[in-house]
Amino acid sequence: MLTFKEKASYGIGRLGSSITLDMADLFTGFVYWAYFGLSEDPFLAFLGVAIGKLVIALSSYFSGYLSDRTKTRWGRRKPFILIGAPLLALCFFMLYSPHIFLGEETDSMIIFSYLLVFNSLYQALYGFLLTPFQAWLPEITTEEERLEVSGYQNTVNLIAFVIGAGTAFLIPAIIGESAEDFTTAAFQEANDILPFLTNGLLITVIVLIFASSIIIFFIPSLLVIQEKEVFIPQPPIREELNVVFSNRNYISWTLARGTLSIMISGLLGIVLLWIKEVLGFETGDYLIFGVVLLLSIFSGFIFWGRVGSNPNYGKTKSYIFSMLYLACVMPFMMFIGQVEAIPLPILIQGVIFAILTAGGLSAYYLLPYAIVGDIVEKDERETGESRAGMYYGFESIPLNFFQFIGYLLVGAMIDFLPSITNYTGRTFSQGYLLFGPFSSIIILVSVFIFWKYVNADPLK
């Protein structure tokens, strides 16, 4: 059993890295489209983000496999943290620094190449660092405390989401809406809210702080957590894959969650563009929407944590109910701010949608860690061998492949579907409106796979 100090040390380890990943998922495509020179090529902006998901899939898989077989005086997971944290921090800084290294470059292919290289490196190192770290969970926890520890971890992830996503909402509000405000005169135009900073310097300061946090917040877990000794088998990777593929419950879960991640990654990619282009939010509106969304997700964590721990419901029913609810909510995206007869201001409509959506999103972020942890422990009980790294690493391949599809589809829907003009006079791609019902279809497919083939409570 873990002490509270050990639980807190494990949970806080992900804070810095999760901040950067949440910001990257929400902000990268947007910032390269809006400020870094790809305003005429939104598909390239999201293609660069999408390819990074293929890279992290391969990196996570091989890092998980290698960490299962690494044996050093510091344990088998810690060396990946010691090496990965500083390198991830460096690549995160580079990803958001084209204004430093490219200057006033306007060639879209050069900008796209810069995005592709450093986003791919960032994603590769994230998998290298986080897969071994996550593989600690079933090794340091018992079945009875796993959902609790997962709750601590997800509380920290929520804090990270508040900071990372909040920053993604805050930066556009500070530096302005026009790309010209950010690309002319080598970023010498000062912003309106913080006049002592140039726009480029503001980005650099924020990125440096977040990059440093990646290293800082892994230190407690390195110092406090003592990995228990587990026998490390050395079979060929093909044999290990055969074991993973023979676990039908795990494969079915991976397929269900991967299918759902098409919708989740697409929503992360589109939300900032949606509230900017479709709803026309201004500075304060960005912050209100973001704060309400994040507080609602936190409330959902508490609710689904209690429901998932209730033996009458468990994680299986909790997942099904939450996703069916989300499937019912997403089609409203077509109508928010688009129907003149609705008597509510557009900001209020957006806030209500954020609250409703958060009820389902919170379950998506809370339950998977505990579900995979139970599947891993069941396999360990049956085989006597620990394959936590293999299971967590392999899951990232289909998961990130489906995320690749999600980002790619968002870019294509925005760039290639025809534009419309609504009653407020705003002109935007039909892709923003069609994403809602499209998401519901994806969710229902995922729920069907989950309901038909997955047991999310295998230890009962």
C-alpha positions as CSV (number, residue, x, y, z in Angstrom):
1,M,0.0,0.0,0.0
2,L,1.2,3.5,-0.8
3,T,1.5,6.3,1.6
4,F,-0.2,9.6,0.8
5,K,3.3,11.1,0.1
6,E,4.0,8.4,-2.4
7,K,0.6,8.8,-4.1
8,A,1.2,12.6,-4.3
9,S,4.7,12.1,-5.7
10,Y,3.5,9.8,-8.4
11,G,0.5,12.0,-9.3
12,I,2.5,15.3,-9.5
13,G,5.1,13.7,-11.7
14,R,2.9,14.2,-14.8
15,L,2.0,17.8,-14.1
16,G,4.6,19.5,-16.2
17,S,4.5,17.1,-19.1
18,S,0.7,17.0,-19.1
19,I,0.6,20.8,-19.2
20,T,2.7,20.8,-22.3
21,L,0.8,18.0,-24.0
22,D,-2.6,19.6,-23.3
23,M,-1.3,22.9,-24.7
24,A,0.2,21.1,-27.7
25,D,-3.0,19.2,-28.5
26,L,-5.2,22.3,-28.2
27,F,-2.8,25.0,-29.4
28,T,-0.3,23.7,-31.9
29,G,-2.5,23.5,-35.0
30,F,-4.2,26.8,-34.0
31,V,-1.1,28.8,-33.4
32,Y,0.6,27.7,-36.6
33,W,-2.6,28.5,-38.5
34,A,-3.3,31.8,-36.7
35,Y,0.2,33.3,-36.0
36,F,3.1,31.3,-37.3
37,G,2.4,31.6,-41.1
38,L,0.0,28.8,-42.1
39,S,-3.2,30.9,-42.2
40,E,-3.6,30.1,-45.9
41,D,-2.9,26.4,-45.4
42,P,-4.9,25.1,-42.3
43,F,-4.6,21.5,-43.6
44,L,-0.8,21.7,-43.4
45,A,-1.0,23.0,-39.8
46,F,-3.2,20.0,-38.7
47,L,-1.2,17.6,-40.8
48,G,1.9,18.5,-38.9
49,V,0.1,17.9,-35.6
50,A,-1.5,14.6,-36.9
51,I,1.9,13.1,-38.0
52,G,3.2,13.6,-34.5
53,K,0.6,11.2,-33.3
54,L,2.0,8.4,-35.5
55,V,5.4,9.1,-34.1
56,I,4.3,9.0,-30.5
57,A,2.6,5.7,-31.2
58,L,5.8,4.0,-32.2
59,S,7.8,5.7,-29.6
60,S,5.4,4.7,-26.8
61,Y,5.3,1.1,-27.9
62,F,9.1,0.5,-28.1
63,S,9.8,2.6,-24.9
64,G,7.3,0.4,-23.0
65,Y,8.9,-2.7,-24.3
66,L,12.4,-1.6,-23.5
67,S,11.5,-0.3,-20.0
68,D,10.1,-3.8,-19.2
69,R,13.5,-5.2,-19.9
70,T,15.8,-2.5,-18.5
71,K,17.6,-3.3,-15.3
72,T,19.8,-0.7,-13.7
73,R,20.8,0.3,-10.2
74,W,18.0,3.0,-10.4
75,G,15.3,0.5,-11.5
76,R,13.9,0.0,-14.9
77,R,11.6,3.0,-15.3
78,K,13.6,5.8,-13.7
79,P,16.4,5.9,-16.4
80,F,13.7,6.8,-19.0
81,I,12.6,9.7,-16.8
82,L,16.1,10.9,-16.2
83,I,16.9,11.0,-19.9
84,G,13.5,11.9,-21.3
85,A,12.5,14.8,-19.1
86,P,15.2,17.3,-20.2
87,L,15.1,16.3,-23.8
88,L,11.3,16.7,-23.9
89,A,11.6,20.2,-22.3
90,L,14.1,21.2,-25.0
91,C,11.9,20.0,-27.9
92,F,8.8,21.7,-26.4
93,F,10.7,25.0,-26.4
94,M,11.8,24.5,-30.0
95,L,8.2,23.6,-31.1
96,Y,7.0,27.1,-30.2
97,S,10.0,29.1,-31.3
98,P,9.8,29.4,-35.0
99,H,9.7,33.2,-34.5
100,I,13.3,32.9,-33.1
101,F,14.8,30.5,-35.6
102,L,12.9,31.3,-38.8
103,G,12.4,35.1,-38.3
104,E,10.0,36.5,-40.8
105,E,10.0,33.4,-43.0
106,T,6.7,33.2,-45.0
107,D,7.2,30.1,-47.1
108,S,4.5,27.7,-46.0
109,M,6.5,24.6,-46.7
110,I,9.5,25.8,-44.6
111,I,7.2,26.6,-41.7
112,F,5.4,23.2,-42.1
113,S,8.8,21.4,-42.2
114,Y,9.8,23.2,-38.9
115,L,6.5,22.2,-37.3
116,L,6.8,18.6,-38.6
117,V,10.3,18.1,-37.3
118,F,9.9,19.5,-33.8
119,N,6.4,18.3,-33.2
120,S,7.5,14.8,-34.1
121,L,10.5,15.0,-31.8
122,Y,8.3,16.3,-29.0
123,Q,5.8,13.5,-29.4
124,A,8.5,10.8,-29.7
125,L,10.1,12.0,-26.4
126,Y,6.8,12.2,-24.7
127,G,6.2,8.5,-25.4
128,F,9.8,7.7,-24.4
129,L,9.2,9.4,-21.0
130,L,5.5,8.8,-20.1
131,T,5.0,5.2,-21.1
132,P,7.5,3.8,-18.6
133,F,6.2,6.3,-16.0
134,Q,2.6,5.1,-16.5
135,A,3.8,1.5,-16.4
136,W,4.6,2.1,-12.8
137,L,0.9,2.3,-11.8
138,P,0.0,-1.4,-11.7
139,E,3.4,-2.2,-10.1
140,I,3.1,0.2,-7.1
141,T,-0.6,-0.1,-6.4
142,T,-3.1,-2.8,-5.4
143,E,-6.4,-3.4,-7.0
144,E,-8.2,-1.7,-4.1
145,E,-6.3,1.5,-4.3
146,R,-5.8,1.7,-8.1
147,L,-8.9,3.8,-8.9
148,E,-8.0,6.1,-6.0
149,V,-4.4,6.6,-7.3
150,S,-5.8,7.0,-10.8
151,G,-8.1,9.7,-9.3
152,Y,-5.1,11.5,-7.8
153,Q,-3.3,11.3,-11.1
154,N,-6.3,12.6,-13.0
155,T,-6.7,15.4,-10.4
156,V,-3.2,16.5,-11.3
157,N,-4.0,16.0,-15.0
158,L,-7.0,18.3,-14.5
159,I,-4.7,20.9,-12.9
160,A,-2.4,20.5,-15.9
161,F,-5.4,20.8,-18.3
162,V,-6.5,24.0,-16.5
163,I,-3.0,25.5,-17.0
164,G,-2.3,24.1,-20.4
165,A,-5.7,24.6,-21.9
166,G,-6.2,27.8,-20.0
167,T,-3.0,29.1,-21.6
168,A,-4.2,28.0,-25.0
169,F,-7.3,30.1,-24.4
170,L,-5.4,33.0,-22.9
171,I,-2.7,33.6,-25.4
172,P,-5.0,34.5,-28.4
173,A,-6.9,36.8,-26.0
174,I,-3.6,38.6,-25.2
175,I,-1.8,38.9,-28.5
176,G,-4.7,39.7,-30.7
177,E,-6.7,38.0,-33.4
178,S,-4.7,39.0,-36.5
179,A,-1.8,37.1,-37.8
180,E,-0.2,40.3,-38.9
181,D,0.0,41.4,-35.2
182,F,2.4,38.4,-34.7
183,T,4.4,38.2,-37.9
184,T,5.3,41.7,-38.9
185,A,8.6,43.4,-38.0
186,A,10.0,40.3,-36.4
187,F,7.5,40.5,-33.6
188,Q,8.4,44.0,-32.5
189,E,4.8,45.2,-32.2
190,A,3.8,45.2,-28.5
191,N,0.5,43.6,-27.5
192,D,-2.3,45.5,-25.9
193,I,-2.7,43.8,-22.5
194,L,1.0,43.5,-21.6
195,P,2.7,46.4,-23.4
196,F,6.1,45.7,-21.9
197,L,6.3,42.4,-23.8
198,T,6.4,41.8,-27.5
199,N,4.2,39.0,-28.7
200,G,7.2,36.8,-29.5
201,L,8.8,37.4,-26.1
202,L,5.5,36.6,-24.4
203,I,5.3,33.2,-26.1
204,T,9.0,32.5,-25.3
205,V,8.6,33.3,-21.6
206,I,5.5,31.0,-21.2
207,V,7.1,28.2,-23.1
208,L,10.3,28.4,-21.0
209,I,8.3,28.2,-17.8
210,F,6.3,25.2,-19.0
211,A,9.5,23.4,-20.4
212,S,11.2,23.8,-17.0
213,S,8.1,22.4,-15.2
214,I,8.6,19.1,-17.1
215,I,11.8,18.5,-15.3
216,I,10.8,20.0,-11.9
217,F,7.7,17.9,-11.3
218,F,9.3,14.6,-12.1
219,I,11.9,15.1,-9.3
220,P,9.5,14.0,-6.4
221,S,8.7,10.7,-8.1
222,L,12.3,10.0,-8.7
223,L,13.2,10.6,-5.1
224,V,10.2,9.1,-3.2
225,I,8.9,6.2,-5.2
226,Q,10.7,2.9,-4.7
227,E,9.9,0.4,-7.5
228,K,9.2,-3.0,-6.1
229,E,11.3,-5.9,-7.5
230,V,9.4,-7.8,-10.2
231,F,10.8,-10.7,-12.2
232,I,11.7,-9.4,-15.7
233,P,11.4,-12.1,-18.4
234,Q,13.4,-11.7,-21.6
235,P,11.3,-13.4,-24.4
236,P,11.5,-12.1,-27.9
237,I,9.2,-9.2,-28.8
238,R,7.2,-11.4,-31.1
239,E,6.3,-13.7,-28.1
240,E,5.3,-10.7,-26.1
241,L,3.1,-9.4,-28.9
242,N,1.4,-12.8,-29.1
243,V,0.5,-12.6,-25.4
244,V,-0.9,-9.1,-25.9
245,F,-3.0,-10.1,-28.9
246,S,-4.3,-13.2,-27.2
247,N,-5.8,-10.9,-24.5
248,R,-9.1,-10.3,-26.3
249,N,-10.5,-8.0,-23.5
250,Y,-7.4,-5.8,-23.8
251,I,-7.5,-5.7,-27.7
252,S,-11.3,-4.9,-27.6
253,W,-10.7,-2.1,-25.1
254,T,-7.9,-0.7,-27.2
255,L,-10.1,-0.7,-30.3
256,A,-13.0,0.9,-28.4
257,R,-10.9,3.7,-26.8
258,G,-9.0,4.2,-30.1
259,T,-12.2,4.8,-32.0
260,L,-13.4,7.2,-29.4
261,S,-10.1,9.1,-29.6
262,I,-10.9,10.2,-33.2
263,M,-13.6,12.3,-31.7
264,I,-11.6,13.5,-28.7
265,S,-8.6,14.6,-30.7
266,G,-10.8,16.2,-33.3
267,L,-12.6,18.2,-30.6
268,L,-9.3,19.3,-29.1
269,G,-8.1,20.4,-32.5
270,I,-11.2,22.3,-33.4
271,V,-12.4,23.9,-30.2
272,L,-10.3,27.1,-30.3
273,L,-11.0,27.6,-34.0
274,W,-14.7,27.0,-33.4
275,I,-15.1,29.6,-30.6
276,K,-13.0,32.1,-32.6
277,E,-14.4,31.6,-36.1
278,V,-18.0,30.4,-35.5
279,L,-18.9,32.0,-32.1
280,G,-16.8,35.1,-32.5
281,F,-15.6,35.2,-28.9
282,E,-13.6,38.1,-27.6
283,T,-10.9,38.3,-24.9
284,G,-13.0,37.8,-21.8
285,D,-15.2,35.2,-23.6
286,Y,-12.2,32.9,-24.2
287,L,-11.5,32.9,-20.5
288,I,-15.1,32.4,-19.3
289,F,-15.6,29.5,-21.7
290,G,-12.3,27.9,-20.6
291,V,-12.8,28.3,-16.9
292,V,-16.4,26.9,-17.0
293,L,-15.3,23.9,-19.1
294,L,-12.4,23.0,-16.8
295,L,-14.4,23.4,-13.6
296,S,-17.2,21.2,-15.1
297,I,-14.7,18.5,-16.0
298,F,-13.4,18.6,-12.4
299,S,-16.9,18.1,-11.1
300,G,-17.3,15.2,-13.5
301,F,-14.2,13.6,-12.1
302,I,-15.7,13.5,-8.7
303,F,-19.0,12.1,-10.0
304,W,-17.6,9.4,-12.2
305,G,-15.0,8.5,-9.6
306,R,-17.8,7.7,-7.1
307,V,-20.0,5.9,-9.7
308,G,-17.0,3.9,-11.0
309,S,-16.2,2.7,-7.5
310,N,-19.8,1.7,-6.8
311,P,-20.0,-2.1,-7.2
312,N,-23.5,-1.7,-8.6
313,Y,-22.1,0.2,-11.6
314,G,-18.4,-0.3,-11.9
315,K,-16.2,1.0,-14.7
316,T,-18.1,-0.9,-17.4
317,K,-21.5,0.7,-16.9
318,S,-19.9,4.1,-16.1
319,Y,-18.1,4.2,-19.4
320,I,-21.2,3.2,-21.4
321,F,-23.5,5.7,-19.7
322,S,-21.1,8.6,-20.0
323,M,-20.3,8.0,-23.6
324,L,-24.0,7.6,-24.6
325,Y,-24.6,10.9,-22.8
326,L,-21.8,12.6,-24.8
327,A,-23.2,11.2,-28.0
328,C,-26.5,13.0,-27.2
329,V,-24.7,16.3,-26.5
330,M,-22.3,16.7,-29.4
331,P,-25.0,17.4,-32.2
332,F,-25.9,20.6,-30.4
333,M,-22.6,22.0,-31.8
334,M,-24.6,22.6,-35.0
335,F,-26.9,25.0,-33.3
336,I,-24.8,27.0,-30.8
337,G,-24.8,30.6,-32.1
338,Q,-26.5,29.6,-35.3
339,V,-30.2,30.0,-34.6
340,E,-31.4,33.5,-34.3
341,A,-34.6,32.5,-32.5
342,I,-32.7,31.2,-29.5
343,P,-33.1,34.0,-26.9
344,L,-29.8,33.4,-25.1
345,P,-26.6,35.4,-25.9
346,I,-24.0,33.4,-27.9
347,L,-21.6,33.4,-24.9
348,I,-24.3,31.8,-22.7
349,Q,-25.0,29.2,-25.3
350,G,-21.3,28.3,-25.5
351,V,-21.0,28.1,-21.7
352,I,-24.0,25.8,-21.5
353,F,-22.5,23.6,-24.2
354,A,-19.2,23.5,-22.3
355,I,-20.9,22.3,-19.1
356,L,-22.9,19.6,-20.9
357,T,-19.9,18.3,-22.9
358,A,-17.7,18.2,-19.8
359,G,-20.0,15.6,-18.2
360,G,-18.9,13.1,-20.8
361,L,-15.3,14.2,-21.3
362,S,-14.5,13.8,-17.6
363,A,-15.3,10.1,-17.8
364,Y,-13.0,9.7,-20.8
365,Y,-10.1,11.2,-18.9
366,L,-10.7,9.4,-15.6
367,L,-11.6,5.8,-16.4
368,P,-9.1,4.5,-18.9
369,Y,-6.0,4.5,-16.5
370,A,-7.9,2.4,-14.0
371,I,-9.4,0.0,-16.7
372,V,-6.0,-0.8,-18.2
373,G,-4.4,-1.1,-14.7
374,D,-7.0,-3.8,-13.9
375,I,-6.4,-5.6,-17.2
376,V,-2.6,-5.6,-16.5
377,E,-2.9,-6.9,-13.0
378,K,-5.2,-9.8,-14.2
379,D,-2.6,-10.8,-16.8
380,E,0.1,-10.6,-14.1
381,R,-1.9,-12.9,-11.8
382,E,-2.5,-15.4,-14.5
383,T,1.0,-15.5,-16.0
384,G,3.2,-14.5,-13.1
385,E,5.0,-12.0,-15.3
386,S,4.8,-8.2,-15.4
387,R,4.0,-6.7,-18.8
388,A,2.8,-3.3,-17.7
389,G,5.2,-1.4,-20.1
390,M,4.2,-3.7,-23.0
391,Y,0.4,-3.2,-22.4
392,Y,0.6,0.6,-21.9
393,G,3.1,0.9,-24.8
394,F,1.1,-1.2,-27.2
395,E,-2.1,0.7,-26.4
396,S,-0.5,3.9,-27.7
397,I,-0.1,2.6,-31.2
398,P,-3.8,2.3,-32.1
399,L,-4.7,5.2,-29.8
400,N,-2.4,7.6,-31.5
401,F,-3.2,6.3,-34.9
402,F,-6.8,7.1,-34.4
403,Q,-5.8,10.5,-33.0
404,F,-3.8,11.0,-36.2
405,I,-7.1,10.4,-38.1
406,G,-8.9,12.8,-35.9
407,Y,-6.6,15.7,-36.4
408,L,-6.3,14.9,-40.1
409,L,-10.1,14.9,-40.5
410,V,-10.5,18.2,-38.6
411,G,-7.9,19.9,-40.9
412,A,-9.7,18.5,-44.0
413,M,-13.2,19.5,-42.8
414,I,-12.1,23.0,-42.1
415,D,-10.0,23.5,-45.3
416,F,-12.0,21.6,-47.9
417,L,-15.7,21.9,-47.0
418,P,-17.5,24.9,-48.5
419,S,-18.1,28.0,-46.3
420,I,-21.4,29.4,-45.1
421,T,-22.5,32.7,-43.7
422,N,-24.8,32.7,-40.6
423,Y,-27.3,35.2,-39.4
424,T,-24.6,37.2,-37.5
425,G,-22.7,37.7,-40.7
426,R,-19.8,35.4,-39.8
427,T,-18.4,33.3,-42.6
428,F,-16.8,30.0,-41.8
429,S,-16.4,26.4,-43.0
430,Q,-19.3,24.0,-42.7
431,G,-16.9,21.6,-41.2
432,Y,-17.3,23.3,-37.8
433,L,-21.0,22.6,-37.7
434,L,-20.8,19.0,-39.1
435,F,-18.2,18.0,-36.6
436,G,-20.8,17.7,-33.8
437,P,-23.1,15.0,-35.5
438,F,-20.0,13.3,-36.9
439,S,-18.6,13.0,-33.4
440,S,-21.8,11.3,-32.2
441,I,-21.5,8.6,-34.9
442,I,-17.9,7.9,-33.8
443,I,-18.9,7.7,-30.1
444,L,-21.8,5.2,-30.9
445,V,-19.4,3.0,-32.8
446,S,-17.0,3.0,-29.8
447,V,-19.8,2.3,-27.3
448,F,-21.0,-0.7,-29.4
449,I,-17.5,-2.2,-29.4
450,F,-17.1,-1.6,-25.7
451,W,-20.6,-3.0,-24.8
452,K,-20.2,-6.0,-27.0
453,Y,-16.6,-7.1,-26.2
454,V,-15.1,-5.3,-23.2
455,N,-15.1,-6.2,-19.5
456,A,-13.8,-3.1,-17.8
457,D,-14.0,-4.8,-14.3
458,P,-12.0,-8.0,-15.0
459,L,-10.9,-8.5,-11.4
460,K,-14.4,-8.9,-10.0
